[in-house]
Amino acid sequence: MQPSHSFVYEAHASRVVFGTGASNQVAAEVEKLGAGRAIVLCTPNQKAEATRISDLLGPLSAGIYAGAIMHVPVEAAREAVARARGAGAGCAVAIGGGSTTGLGKAIALETGMPVVAIPTSYAGSEMTPIYGLTEAGQKKTGRDLRVLPRTVIYDPALTVGLPAGLTVTSGLNAIAHAAEGLYARDTNPVMSLMAEEGIRALASGIPAVIRAPADLDARAQCLYGAWLCGTVLGSVGMALHHKLCHTLGGSFNLPHAETHTIVLPHVLAYNASAAPEAMARIQRAIAATGQSAAAGLFDLAANNGVPVALRDIGMCEQDLDRAADIALANPYWNPRPIEREPIRALLQAAFDGLRPA
């Protein structure tokens, strides 16, 4: 950092409990909040793990709500709020990925209940005051410190069941948070350090987990990276990448982590000339010697067996024009000016799965 640079740094306080077996401490962590009984949130597929958490809570459990859905439709959020209130819950425990954490945030936004997050993926949402709700085909996001989980329990053992594909895409989703944080309008030196370290941890941890799925040290490395990358996302602004992914997810119902994985290299290629220092940090973090940050992250996805084209995850080519129009209707700040034709070309390249030069 040059001495002439100016910035504002604001810390967001949350309690982090990290370690294999840490989820066994959930009752003590809920008790520390002093908010009474907790409703346990999960997706339908993670009800068994939610049941284990509910059993650990014992008399502190207000039951389970297994209705978390991708992109947090407002209807699901309203039902969850009603269930939490009906059960007499004073807080929520969200176990799962970004969808479940997002549902916990929706409850917190409406009721003020504190949230304990137990991530089972690398989404990073648990470290941010950002919430998202989808209504009438439009995903809207906002920031509110009420939704920031008060306690986050990172237990690498809970990621053992994460499928290989989701390990890769969830990790690249987390990397996207930090990559945009490096060139955000309100970035600062502390966030840049966290971003580069988080990207490094995930870029080395993802292949290690794919090689040895039972390696808890590699899984801990990925959770550590997700923690740092999520902290970056929660502390600085978002740019073009997140706008495009919110558009594609909210308006076309594409899977969240896969969309981030596919779009990220193309956005980095788009922004490369406007953010050279950020690209250099990403290159260094992923050890992309002799290639661009964009190409290096494309290869990280392709070499670990996940889709690299929007057409392979449900996007229709005839919808690309509409996606460009929606994204440009209310754009986020971006280091390179947002122009329709280059954005449309970016979406086409992502649709076709072209490797950035």
Residue pairs with C-beta under 8 A, 6 or more apart in sequence:
1 189
5 189
7 186
7 187
7 188
7 189
8 186
8 188
9 188
9 190
9 191
9 235
10 235
11 235
12 127
12 129
12 145
12 148
12 231
12 234
12 235
14 127
14 148
14 149
14 150
14 151
14 152
15 29
15 32
15 150
15 151
15 152
16 151
16 152
16 154
16 227
17 25
17 29
17 151
17 152
17 153
17 154
18 154
18 220
18 223
18 224
18 227
19 154
19 155
19 156
20 155
20 156
20 157
20 216
20 220
21 155
21 157
22 153
22 154
22 155
23 53
23 56
23 95
23 118
23 153
23 155
23 157
23 158
24 56
25 153
26 53
26 56
26 57
26 93
26 116
26 118
26 153
27 56
27 57
27 58
27 60
29 116
29 151
29 153
30 38
30 57
30 60
30 91
30 93
30 116
31 60
32 151
33 91
33 114
33 116
33 150
33 151
35 90
35 91
35 113
35 114
36 60
36 88
36 89
36 90
36 91
37 57
37 59
37 60
37 61
37 62
37 87
37 88
37 89
37 90
37 91
38 57
38 60
38 61
38 62
38 89
38 90
38 91
38 92
38 93
38 116
39 62
39 63
39 64
39 65
39 83
39 84
39 87
39 89
39 91
39 92
39 93
40 50
40 53
40 54
40 57
40 61
40 62
40 63
40 64
40 65
40 92
40 93
40 95
41 50
41 64
41 65
41 66
41 68
41 80
41 92
41 93
41 94
41 95
41 96
41 100
41 103
41 104
41 107
42 49
42 50
42 64
42 65
42 66
42 68
42 94
42 95
42 96
42 100
43 66
43 68
43 69
43 96
43 97
43 99
43 100
44 66
44 67
46 66
46 95
46 96
46 100
46 120
47 64
47 66
49 95
49 96
49 120
49 158
50 64
50 66
50 95
51 64
53 93
53 95
53 118
54 61
54 63
54 64
55 61
57 93
62 84
62 87
62 88
62 89
63 83
63 87
63 89
65 80
65 83
65 84
67 76
67 79
67 80
67 83
67 103
68 76
68 80
68 94
68 96
68 99
68 100
68 102
68 103
69 76
69 99
69 103
70 99
70 249
70 253
70 255
70 256
71 99
71 102
71 132
71 134
71 139
71 249
71 250
71 253
71 256
72 99
72 102
72 103
72 105
72 106
72 131
72 132
72 133
72 134
73 133
73 134
73 135
74 133
74 134
74 135
76 103
77 103
77 106
77 107
77 110
77 133
80 103
80 106
80 107
81 106
81 107
81 110
81 111
84 92
84 107
84 111
84 113
85 111
89 113
90 113
91 113
91 114
91 115
91 116
92 104
92 107
92 108
92 113
92 114
92 115
92 116
93 104
93 115
93 116
93 117
93 118
94 100
94 101
94 103
94 104
94 115
94 116
94 117
94 118
94 126
94 149
95 118
95 120
95 158
96 118
96 119
96 120
96 121
97 119
97 120
97 121
97 123
97 170
97 257
98 121
98 123
98 124
98 125
98 173
98 256
98 257
99 256
101 115
101 117
101 119
101 123
101 125
101 126
101 149
102 125
102 131
102 132
104 115
104 117
104 147
104 149
105 115
105 125
105 131
105 147
105 149
106 131
106 133
106 147
107 113
107 115
108 114
108 115
108 146
108 147
109 131
109 144
109 146
109 147
112 146
114 149
114 150
114 151
115 147
115 149
115 150
116 149
116 150
116 151
116 152
116 153
117 125
117 126
117 149
117 151
117 152
117 153
118 152
118 153
118 155
118 158
119 126
119 152
119 154
119 158
119 223
119 226
120 158
120 159
120 161
120 162
121 159
121 162
121 166
121 170
121 226
121 257
122 159
122 167
122 170
122 171
122 173
122 174
122 202
122 222
122 223
122 225
122 226
123 170
123 173
123 174
123 226
123 230
123 256
123 257
124 173
124 174
124 177
124 226
124 227
124 229
124 230
124 231
124 233
125 230
126 149
126 152
126 230
127 148
127 149
127 152
127 227
127 230
127 231
127 233
127 234
128 148
128 230
128 231
128 233
128 234
129 143
129 144
129 145
129 146
129 147
129 148
129 234
130 141
130 142
130 143
130 147
130 233
130 234
131 141
131 142
131 143
131 144
131 147
132 139
132 140
132 141
132 142
132 246
132 250
133 139
133 140
134 140
134 250
137 250
137 251
138 250
138 251
138 326
139 246
139 247
139 249
139 250
139 251
140 250
141 238
141 246
148 234
152 227
154 223
154 224
154 227
156 216
156 219
156 220
156 223
157 216
157 219
159 167
159 219
159 222
159 223
160 213
160 214
160 216
160 219
162 170
164 209
164 210
164 213
164 304
164 305
165 305
165 306
166 257
167 206
167 209
167 210
167 222
168 206
168 210
168 261
168 300
168 301
168 304
168 305
168 306
169 255
169 257
169 258
169 260
169 261
169 301
169 306
170 226
170 257
171 202
171 205
171 206
171 222
171 225
171 226
172 202
172 206
172 257
172 260
172 261
172 264
172 297
172 300
172 301
172 306
173 256
173 257
173 260
173 261
174 198
174 202
174 225
174 226
174 229
174 230
175 198
175 199
175 202
175 203
175 225
175 229
175 264
175 297
176 241
176 242
176 245
176 260
176 264
177 229
177 230
177 232
177 233
178 194
178 195
178 196
178 198
178 199
178 228
178 229
178 232
178 233
179 195
179 199
179 241
179 264
179 268
179 278
179 282
179 293
179 297
180 233
180 238
180 239
180 241
180 242
181 187
181 191
181 192
181 194
181 195
181 229
181 232
181 233
181 235
181 236
182 192
182 195
182 196
182 275
182 277
182 278
182 281
182 282
183 239
183 271
183 274
183 275
183 277
183 278
183 335
184 191
184 236
184 237
184 238
184 239
185 236
185 237
185 239
185 333
185 335
186 236
186 237
187 236
188 236
191 231
191 232
191 235
191 236
192 281
194 228
194 229
194 231
194 232
195 228
195 229
195 232
195 281
196 281
196 282
196 284
196 285
197 225
197 228
197 285
198 224
198 225
198 226
198 227
198 228
198 229
198 231
198 232
199 225
199 229
199 281
199 282
199 285
199 286
200 225
200 285
200 286
201 221
201 222
201 224
201 225
201 228
202 221
202 222
202 225
202 226
202 229
203 285
203 286
203 287
203 300
204 221
205 218
205 219
205 221
205 222
205 224
205 225
206 222
206 300
206 304
207 300
207 303
207 304
208 215
208 218
208 221
209 215
209 218
209 219
209 222
210 304
210 305
212 218
237 332
237 333
238 332
239 271
239 332
239 333
239 334
239 335
240 267
240 270
240 271
240 331
240 332
240 334
240 336
240 338
240 343
241 260
241 263
241 264
241 267
241 268
242 332
243 327
243 331
243 332
243 334
244 263
244 267
244 323
244 327
244 343
244 346
244 347
245 256
245 259
245 260
245 263
247 323
247 326
247 327
248 254
248 259
248 263
248 310
248 315
248 323
249 255
249 256
249 259
251 322
251 323
251 326
252 314
252 315
252 316
252 319
252 323
253 314
254 310
254 313
254 314
254 315
255 313
255 314
258 306
258 307
258 313
259 310
259 313
261 301
261 306
261 307
261 308
262 301
262 307
262 308
262 309
262 310
262 313
262 350
262 353
263 310
263 350
264 297
265 294
265 295
265 297
265 298
265 301
265 355
265 356
266 294
266 346
266 347
266 349
266 350
266 356
267 346
268 279
268 282
268 292
268 293
268 294
268 297
268 356
269 292
269 294
269 346
269 356
269 357
270 336
270 342
270 343
270 346
271 278
271 334
271 335
271 336
272 279
272 292
272 293
272 294
273 336
274 335
274 336
275 335
275 336
279 292
279 293
279 294
282 288
282 293
282 296
282 297
283 289
283 291
283 292
283 293
283 296
286 293
286 296
286 297
286 300
287 296
288 295
288 296
291 299
292 356
292 357
294 356
295 355
295 356
295 357
298 308
298 355
298 356
299 355
301 307
301 308
302 308
302 355
307 313
307 353
308 353
308 355
309 350
309 351
309 352
309 353
310 347
310 350
310 351
310 353
311 317
311 351
311 352
311 353
312 353
315 351
317 351
320 344
320 347
320 348
320 351
321 344
323 347
324 340
324 343
324 344
324 347
327 343
328 338
328 340
328 343
331 338
349 356
